[in-house]
Amino acid sequence: MMVSPERLESMQKGWVRTLEKYGVAPADAYPPFDVLVAAHSAPERHYHNLEHLAEMFKVVEKLSGQVENPGALHLAVWFHDAVYDSRAKDNERRSGELAVDLLGPLGVPASTIERIVQMIWATAHTAEGPPAFRDAQVLLDADLAILGASEERYARYAADIRREYAWVPEPAYRAGRVAVLERFLAAPRIYLTQPMFDEGEQRARTNLRAEIASLQAK
């Protein structure tokens, strides 16, 4: 499912507004925006696409009272999956490098880019424990908001992830996916911000358990 032209236009306006805060003229903001839209519109992206970003921006908006640096967070959302290859293990690192390559020449301050890269790397979930700073927690909660979605939306998400891993044989996919879902369930909490925890934690755990049961029943 793709985003509507109206939604895309609204996302473009948000991008331009964010970069204007760093003194970037709209004419200079458009080319990197086009690169990001093209990346997220690639045919092999069934879940990690513009719809995913649009859903994340809604969550970020809902959590705006908790955000310290809205500009950096907005850009981190755009770049966190900019490089996505389901066969690769270094997508987050390469997405961070793309942020440096595209934002540096525009004159976005190095300290802001560094913060964006830190947030992007946090989405790899490789660190021990949750990230310390709030904006990274908001980014992670927005990224994982889908886990607490309605049963119908979650089912579509799970099917779209399977399509992104179409190259993996079914038994191997089931085993790998169950391991990923069990890691989320084993965490003390899936959502790090209180509003997301209150609203989505239980539903996320229910969705994860249901998908595990269905994968193990096959």
VOGU-3710 file (C-alpha; in Angstrom, 3 decimals, decimal comma):
1> mmvsperles> 0,000/0,000/0,000  1,396/3,385/-0,977  0,694/6,776/0,569  -1,683/9,101/-1,245  -0,317/12,041/-3,292  -1,795/14,359/-0,632  0,049/12,553/2,149  3,287/12,636/0,152  2,878/16,359/-0,441  2,320/16,882/3,284
11> mqkgwvrtle> 5,461/14,834/4,039  7,427/16,925/1,547  6,243/20,137/3,211  7,326/18,775/6,591  10,749/17,906/5,170  11,210/21,389/3,685  10,024/23,067/6,929  12,455/21,001/8,984  15,427/21,822/6,768  14,482/25,519/6,689
21> kygvapaday> 15,240/25,559/10,436  18,845/24,801/9,480  18,927/27,534/6,832  18,416/25,168/3,868  16,507/26,694/0,935  13,553/24,652/-0,425  15,269/24,278/-3,819  18,214/22,580/-2,068  15,925/20,445/0,119  14,066/18,810/-2,788
31> ppfdvlvaah> 16,848/16,629/-4,318  17,621/14,643/-1,108  13,870/14,322/-0,499  13,526/12,750/-3,952  16,367/10,320/-3,156  14,603/9,232/0,046  11,199/8,853/-1,624  12,748/6,749/-4,398  14,506/4,542/-1,820  11,295/3,977/0,156
41> saperhyhnl> 9,315/3,300/-3,028  11,553/0,470/-4,260  9,496/-2,542/-5,439  11,001/-4,932/-2,866  9,807/-2,751/0,008  6,460/-4,104/1,148  6,589/-2,786/4,733  9,665/-0,524/5,040  8,131/2,067/2,751  6,505/5,504/2,809
51> ehlaemfkvv> 3,424/4,181/4,597  5,661/3,061/7,479  7,205/6,547/7,638  3,774/8,224/7,551  2,625/6,031/10,459  5,804/6,876/12,376  5,289/10,622/11,893  1,800/10,289/13,428  3,314/8,682/16,534  6,075/11,320/16,727
61> eklsgqvenp> 3,392/14,016/16,554  1,451/12,323/19,347  4,611/12,225/21,488  5,719/15,762/20,563  5,522/16,900/24,203  8,384/14,496/25,023  10,667/15,512/22,144  13,792/17,598/22,819  15,009/18,205/19,264  12,094/17,902/16,790
71> galhlavwfh> 14,214/18,734/13,730  16,806/16,027/14,353  14,093/13,499/15,196  12,128/14,308/12,018  15,259/13,746/9,914  16,091/10,537/11,814  12,653/9,142/10,915  13,310/9,864/7,245  16,752/8,248/7,238  16,392/5,334/9,682
81> davydsrakd> 15,420/2,845/6,919  16,838/4,785/3,971  19,053/1,790/3,186  17,060/-1,425/3,521  18,260/-4,747/2,157  16,700/-7,758/3,865  19,855/-9,788/3,096  22,203/-7,279/4,794  23,180/-6,846/8,438  24,462/-3,262/8,195
91> nerrsgelav> 21,381/-1,338/7,037  21,397/1,021/10,033  25,085/1,836/9,643  24,650/2,544/5,933  21,483/4,586/6,559  23,477/6,710/9,014  26,223/7,182/6,418  23,613/8,260/3,847  22,340/10,885/6,308  25,889/12,260/6,599
101> dllgplgvpa> 26,328/12,232/2,795  23,017/13,998/2,053  22,681/16,392/4,997  26,328/17,462/5,342  26,508/19,321/1,999  23,248/21,145/2,837  24,911/22,776/5,838  23,002/20,930/8,576  25,247/21,324/11,667  27,630/18,438/12,328
111> stierivqmi> 26,340/18,116/15,913  22,776/17,656/14,591  23,904/15,076/12,034  25,798/13,213/14,756  22,631/13,092/16,870  20,612/11,839/13,870  23,154/9,086/13,203  23,084/8,012/16,874  19,289/7,718/16,702  19,418/5,732/13,459
121> watahtaegp> 21,957/3,311/14,942  19,739/2,845/18,007  17,088/1,288/15,727  19,403/-1,709/15,242  18,482/-2,745/18,821  22,017/-4,012/19,402  22,844/-1,937/22,491  22,522/-3,286/25,998  19,397/-1,634/27,345  17,372/1,236/25,869
131> pafrdaqvll> 19,015/4,433/24,571  19,550/7,052/27,230  18,204/10,094/25,462  14,523/10,746/25,001  14,382/11,458/21,262  15,926/8,068/20,470  13,303/6,456/22,709  10,559/8,301/20,793  12,085/7,133/17,482  12,181/3,503/18,663
141> dadlailgas> 8,591/3,662/19,935  7,428/5,135/16,621  9,355/2,443/14,729  7,766/-0,343/16,806  4,295/1,221/17,032  3,126/-1,297/14,406  3,512/-4,089/16,989  0,645/-2,562/18,966  -1,569/-1,957/15,919  -5,038/-3,417/15,398
151> eeryaryaad> -5,163/-7,146/14,686  -5,951/-6,447/11,010  -3,111/-3,929/10,521  -0,679/-6,211/12,363  -1,618/-9,149/10,106  -0,880/-7,046/7,016  2,456/-5,954/8,540  3,437/-9,578/9,278  2,533/-10,606/5,708  4,511/-7,669/4,269
161> irreyawvpe> 7,606/-8,606/6,292  7,335/-12,156/4,930  7,241/-10,723/1,389  10,410/-8,704/2,095  12,078/-11,986/3,068  10,618/-13,964/0,147  14,115/-15,327/-0,574  14,200/-17,170/2,798  12,786/-20,747/2,728  9,654/-21,175/4,848
171> payragrvav> 11,081/-23,309/7,720  14,100/-21,001/8,118  11,862/-17,920/7,985  9,523/-19,286/10,659  12,432/-20,105/13,001  14,135/-16,738/12,442  10,943/-14,724/12,796  9,936/-16,521/16,005  13,389/-15,746/17,455  12,967/-12,022/16,623
181> lerflaapri> 9,463/-11,861/18,115  10,547/-13,715/21,261  13,344/-11,176/21,748  10,746/-8,388/21,791  8,570/-10,350/24,238  11,555/-10,972/26,528  12,232/-7,236/26,937  10,964/-5,743/30,219  8,989/-3,307/28,086  8,546/-2,934/24,342
191> yltqpmfdeg> 7,651/0,762/24,529  9,985/3,161/26,308  7,759/6,261/26,521  4,898/6,164/29,014  2,097/7,140/26,574  3,051/4,358/24,145  3,507/1,871/26,984  0,078/2,670/28,404  -1,624/2,569/25,028  0,115/-0,236/23,171
201> eqrartnlra> 2,186/-2,542/25,398  -0,481/-5,157/26,102  -1,807/-5,172/22,553  1,743/-5,507/21,171  2,417/-8,518/23,388  -0,896/-10,091/22,343  -0,058/-9,552/18,658  3,449/-10,993/19,065  2,174/-14,093/20,882  -0,504/-14,626/18,224
211> eiaslqak> 2,046/-14,427/15,399  4,410/-16,817/17,207  1,542/-19,298/17,715  0,602/-19,086/14,044  4,229/-19,554/12,893  4,698/-22,545/15,179  1,413/-24,146/14,114  2,436/-24,319/10,450
//
